[in-house]
Amino acid sequence: MVDVQQFLPLISISCGVLNVLILKWSDILEAEDVSGIKRRFYHPFLQVIIMFLGQILCLVVYKALFIILRRRGDNSENLNFLTSGNRNFSPSIFILPSLCDMVASTMLLIALNFTNASSWQILRSASLIFVSLFGVIYLSQSLKIYHWIGISMVIICVIIVILTDTVNPVLYDSKAVLTSDLLVICSQIFQALQNVYDEKYVKSLDITPIQAVGWQGVFGFLQSLFLLIPLHFIKIDPPFNNNSNGSMEFLPDAFHQFFNSGTLILAHLIFLLSVALHNYAAVAILKSTSSSNRVIIDIFRILPIYLISVLIEREMLGVSTVIAFLILLSGIFTYKNIVFSQIYVWFLRKLTRRRYEDIENEENVISSPADSADI
């Protein structure tokens, strides 16, 4: 029987890539709003709600599968990888991570409208910095020298991307691009908090990943709905509004655009399903390994996103972006002790061999006079 768990990294990366590309594509689609004007679909807060609906879908699948397996009466519900695990916990423990997810996702979706998809994804690697620091504080983890070297390389990569985006903006105003880049970095603080929190409680309480994702979706959905009320009345200057009301979010425009564009509906239905798969795979990886591994696997989305962005967005194949990506890749390998350990072992072998040769030479020098005397 095929072990589905071994495909989790592939599911996480492929669905993660699909999420970014679908959102970026939907952001450039145009449709008529309530005033009859054609506008780009700029509704990041509504997209966050759709994201949480995708996560709620995980809970629906869990409950339905649990009921079906329980009716068999052969203990299948405790053996299936989707339903096995602790069920005696308070769902309220997921209020805080869902709040972090809501804040981070809102920042990310706003930022995605004003920067390239590849830059957006590379900047998300900053999460590794914050996950490592929060891991030390909340999970009593320790960072070795190769971790710090890897983190330093990620910081260098982030700086290169920000400078490249702001000095040579291609599609957007430099101030909007800088604001969006900073939003991405700030969002990763909340994303890192969510990952570390999930690692602590999902692991210690042995909660099934699909159930953890589902409950976060429920609380995130409710929090986002309450947030929509003030956002309807808060006015904001362009380019951070693109609706007929001039407010941060205006749902009548969004629904009217959906009604006038079947493509928009299809794009967000695909996004909803992809979010469900991606989040399940990500939390399952986090539970079986660590939050830092979840972040690292997420970083590997950069290359396919960048290559597709070059084709779709006609994004320039910039030398600085390639350099930043190579530095980031080296930083990940160093962080995982793939490069550092090999260099360290090579150095020790070299040192040991040299020491052995020195000792052998000393013995030869000492033994030479004695041999001569015997003759």
KAHUMO-V870714 format. One record per residue. PSI is psi in whole degrees, 0 to 359 (NA if undefined). Layout:
BEGIN
psi = {PSI	PSI}
END
This chain:
BEGIN
psi = {137	132	109	330	329	346	3	313	320	318	315	314	311	317	326	317	314	319	309	314	322	316	316	321	314	331	337	356	144	145	158	137	191	337	358	5	138	124	157	149	91	89	67	327	323	323	327	319	318	321	315	329	322	320	323	327	327	320	323	315	317	311	317	315	322	316	316	313	325	327	340	330	20	24	22	328	338	358	332	135	339	334	348	154	180	133	0	74	162	120	341	345	345	7	313	311	328	326	316	319	320	313	312	314	322	314	316	318	329	314	326	337	344	16	167	149	324	316	318	316	321	318	335	346	346	341	329	325	309	324	318	315	316	329	322	318	313	338	5	34	160	144	126	176	324	333	314	322	315	317	318	321	325	318	316	317	314	317	317	316	316	315	318	316	320	325	320	67	136	307	340	167	143	323	319	320	315	317	316	320	318	325	319	314	315	323	330	341	314	323	320	319	317	315	316	319	314	317	319	313	323	322	309	327	358	52	135	130	319	328	321	316	318	314	325	324	319	308	323	321	314	318	319	324	317	325	330	333	304	329	333	332	345	117	147	148	154	155	9	18	147	58	167	347	344	17	175	327	139	97	323	321	314	313	325	321	322	316	327	0	106	333	318	317	313	316	317	335	318	318	316	313	319	322	317	312	316	314	323	312	319	315	326	320	316	317	320	338	265	167	327	323	324	316	316	317	322	326	331	0	343	311	307	324	318	315	319	325	325	324	316	307	352	37	138	141	75	140	319	323	319	317	316	319	319	321	318	316	317	322	321	313	321	317	322	6	26	317	313	317	323	319	320	315	318	317	318	319	318	316	317	317	320	317	319	320	323	317	319	320	320	319	322	321	319	321	340	312	322	319	322	322	321	326	NA}
END
